[in-house]
Amino acid sequence: MPTYRIAIVGAGPAGYFSAQSLQNSQDENRVFAIDLFERLPTPWGLVRNGVAPDHPKIKSVSKVFEKIASDPNFQLFGNVELGRDISIEQLKENYDAVILATGSSVGRKLGIPGEELPGSLSAADFVPWYNGHPDYVNCDVPLNGKNAIVIGAGNVAMDCGRMLALDPAELDSTDTADYALAAFHQSSIRNVTIVGRRGPEHAAFTSPEIRELPKLENTDVIISEFGIESAKIRVAEQLEGNKELRNNLEAMLEVSQSPSRNHERKLAINFLLTPLEIIGSEKVEAIRFARNEVINDKVSATSEIIELPCNLVITAIGYQVLPIPGVEFANGKVVNENGHVAENLYVVGWAKRGPNGVIGTNKSDSSDVIKLLLAKLPSAAKENSDISKIIKNHRVITQPGWQKINEAEVEQGEAVGKPRRKLTVWSELLSLGQE
Ligand code: NAP
């Protein structure tokens, strides 16, 4: 019975769901030996470094990942970077198929003046910072002003806005990085405004995320009721046939009608404002917007310009892939046809389809790509070779090494009533993770 060797690059949800789909496709004719390569010393991708710490239920999918990793034919190669420690050509030579699951980690830019000022940063920096990603520990997140603006009307903007606006005591029992939790406790930010360039009817938030806002214990959430009613009138004809739109607008309307509790902390969601310029001499001081209007479902600028004073601007307007040497990119993703890139090379997840969809989306998406991969698999498997002799790095974190890190974090966290206390320093992770 042939054992096919499959390399997956990137230990996030798309990588694990691809491994799971391969494991589920084994039968009396073929077995899959899966090697999962990850640049960081820790796996789980966005489940560890992206999902907001106040959403612990979403992180429970990590149990599924660990079950996939418990298969005797599965190996983790953490702290192995594609292009540095191993090349795409070496992987293609040594494996029957290679699957890129590298995500998209680069924040898209607004491209407006002032975007480079201190105090203006991307969600692609802010989110991994509060999640303890070891590359972002030293990210400068100035929380010493009163007003923060978050640009974008998607769930990442919502996460950023919520994390800035909530009472940090609500984070004490979460796995927020220790340094970020301390910074949130010291934070002077009291007014957070999430800003969408189009109308409420075009917002990319999903309704569960909107509906949970009034549950913030010490934060008032402000949405204009008139703004939502106006949007409902504009899309009245679409509401019956479009459940998602109906749910979103209903959820926003409910939030807009919830009475103010006179909390000092405020989270507002404003619509129809296009950012034009971030203003400040040495750091962010304000942001200027063009007011937009919607006519016949088309959004266009009015002549009105408004300026909001702020000390922090977080841009949450989507992501693009970090280029990998030897792989062609276009429009922020890997060039592919339904996940097929080249001879025995495939791509899954955000690197394949762009930065959209929730974690579960990757399950069906990966499974579709694996079906294609299986259909193209040659009848004979490649000769077995020892990949660890090829990797140019002697501090590989294996599955048992990662388990040591995982157990230490959970043990330290449970002692203080948290799910885990993340280790955030490369050297500590690497020394603890040696077998
Ligand atoms: P997203 O859902 O695509 O939202 C991006 C937002 O940025 C949109 O509102 C978009 O507005 C806006 N935008 C884009 N370019 C802009 C510009 N130049 N100026 C101003 N605004 C601009 O992306 P995301 O928030 O990064 O989320 C990515 C995916 O992860 C989504 O599928 C999301 O649902 C998912 N996610 C889920 C959760 C959760 O389940 N809790 C949490 C986080 C993320 P336009 O529509 O006008 O282009």
Boltz pocket constraint, residues with backbone or C-beta under 6 A from the ligand:
constraints:
  - pocket:
      binder: B
      contacts: [[A, 109], [A, 110], [A, 151], [A, 152], [A, 153], [A, 154], [A, 155], [A, 156], [A, 157], [A, 159], [A, 195], [A, 196], [A, 197], [A, 198], [A, 202], [A, 203], [A, 204], [A, 205], [A, 206], [A, 209], [A, 273], [A, 274], [A, 275], [A, 316], [A, 317], [A, 318], [A, 319], [A, 355], [A, 356], [A, 357], [A, 358]]
      max_distance: 6.0
